[in-house]
Amino acid sequence: MDLSQLEQKLGTSFKNKDLLLQSLTHRSYINENPKFHLDHNERLEFLGDAVLELVVTEYLYKNYPNPEGELTSWRAALVNAKILSGIAANLGINDFLLLSRGEARDTGKARQIILANAIEAVIGAIYLDQEYEATKNFIEGNIIVELPVIIKQKAYRDAKSYFQEKAQEIEGVTPTYEVLEEWGPDHAKQFKIGVFLNGNMSGVGEGESKQDAQQAAAEDALKKMGW
């Protein structure tokens, strides 16, 4: 596989190309191709996750005098699977993943998790290939740049908890959630959930789990209520 295009998008050239290739190799691919000359990417992901957390924590500590609780919330919002998978997709990582035929057909949350894990594995590979400063530059240039938007949009807030807080403060009631619709096979269910105040539906959301749909409904309600 020619990885030069991906290296251009990542802004780095690997001395050991096999490290980059391994970071893109999903366990399912090894299961289908047991004679492949490299292992899957899970150990690199383990390393990259730790390096990512260190770089983000160091950046927050040096640049923001906020309390520890706020910094923790910002860090969690920045390194969650949704943000990381979007960054991975923008960098073109999706086009270079080595997956089983079954995994290659999956989309939605399953692919989101694979992409998020892959960019952590890429970070681990950069760290092993080029050490800390190069890895720090990659993380700051591709991941930490998302932080101002997260803070401005308050994307670090848990929408469901925040909506409950505002509903109790303003309306004096606790929101309730109701499944409006569900569909799909057991392994890939989809849910549509409404959130209600005093029996009136304030927002609606969809997701691949009830928890995700409730979060989406709370986000919708926050917008509609102007909170």
TARACOR-V172488 format. One line per field, one symbol per residue. ss: DSSP state (H for helix, E for strand, C for the rest). phi: phi as a letter, one per 20 degrees, with the letter a starting at -180 (. if undefined). A space follows every 10 residues. Layout:
BEGIN
ss = ???
phi = ???
END
This chain:
BEGIN
ss = CCCHHHHHHH CCCCCCHHHH HHHCECHHHH HHCCCCCCCC CHHHHHHHHH HHHHHHHHHH HHHCCCCHHH HHHHHHHHCC HHHHHHHHHH CCHHHHCECC HHHHHCCCHH HHHHHHHHHH HHHHHHHHHH HHHHHHHHHH HHCHHHHHHH HHCCCCCCHH HHHHHHHHHH HCCCCEEEEE EEECCHHHCE EEEEEEECCE EEEEEEECCH HHHHHHHHHH HHHHHCC
phi = .eefffgfff mbdefdffff fffeeegfff fecfegfcef effffgffff fgffffffff ffdceffgff ffffffffdf ffffffffff enfgfdfdcf ffffefcmff fgffffffff ffffffffec mffffgffff fddffffgff ffelfffegf fffffffffe dmcdfcdcfe abbnfgebfc cdcddcclnd feabbcaebf ffffffffff fgffeme
END
